[in-house]
Amino acid sequence: MTDSALPGPQHLAATPFVDHDHAAVQAFAREHAQGGTPRERAASLYLAVRDRVRYDPYRIDLSPQGMSASQALALGHGWCVPKAVLMAAVCRADGIPARLGFADVRNHLSTERLRNTMGTDVFVWHGYTSIWLDGAWRKATPAFNIELCEKFGLLPLEFDGSHDSLYHPFDREGRQHMEYVNERGAFDDLPLAELCESFRHIYPGMPTADAVAEGDFAADAAREAARSA
């Protein structure tokens, strides 16, 4: 279905989550927004967010600060939602309208530790970024950094600014990877209260800040991928 919503001032605004008024976010955007058009700059920003902030779902902090773009930059790691928030922030810092999108996904290639902690292979409120480029909203998913894709045998997601960038249904070996099971829609800002309420009901055994904080997701992913090869 075509998204006919037009961008407004809210898609360029700074918020406590999409805090592109933070000096570190502004500096990151200036450094990595390379190109002469918004489409080119968005693609350049995508690669920077994807690869310079590593994906780590073992460390989930659902506090307002923990979900902010500036905190993802400060930590150098984040799970899909704060990385999507960061992508929205650096786009807005460059004057490119952006918002947040969410879907529930079934991740067939998660780690055993994460599945046991969550009690399911369904990830609710999986986050991506929706960016206004060339008169249309384009979906970008900067979650999995390139090193993780290589270790896990995944096809890295690319984003050219002209087409949606969504998870592949299969990995390099043809194994099931990601299945979108429910679309939650687009939001002008992070709906943290709704996300937290869902987590409390669906993942009751997952303490939000320290669920598996001592683990190494990339190492676990590589080890399990090697066992199944």
C-alpha angles and dihedrals in degrees: 000000000000117000105226097178113123122220118259138184090281089067090062098038126113115235133177087267102033089044101170088153087073112107094231093052091048091049092049091050093049092050098047106032094099122170143057099261134049089246092055093044092049090052090050092048090049093058091048094052093042097051108025095053107052121220113251120164092173092078110056119167112179095186116118091251092046091056096049127110093235092054092052088054093046093051097041090221140068144151124255098284101052089042090054089048089052091050090052091048097052091046091052090046088058092048095257114133112240140169137176129265129195137195138165111244137186108225110203093183103052120126124267091240093054093046091050091049093048096038092223143050091234114103111201122205094020104183133224134159126251112208129190108231130159093349099312141080111253121196118227126185110193096170108112113059118218095252091055091049090053093049093045097043093243129148105245115239114242128196123202098174091245102073136039116266108213133155118284115246090224137033127231091281095050094256119142111268115165133005123187107220103168134017114215097184138229127315132193090219137010110289092213097164092055092045093050092049091053092048092051092054101037101036104034092156094053114091102209102225103034107022098137099344096152095056131095109229096190092051092047091048093050093047094050092044089053092050092052096044 
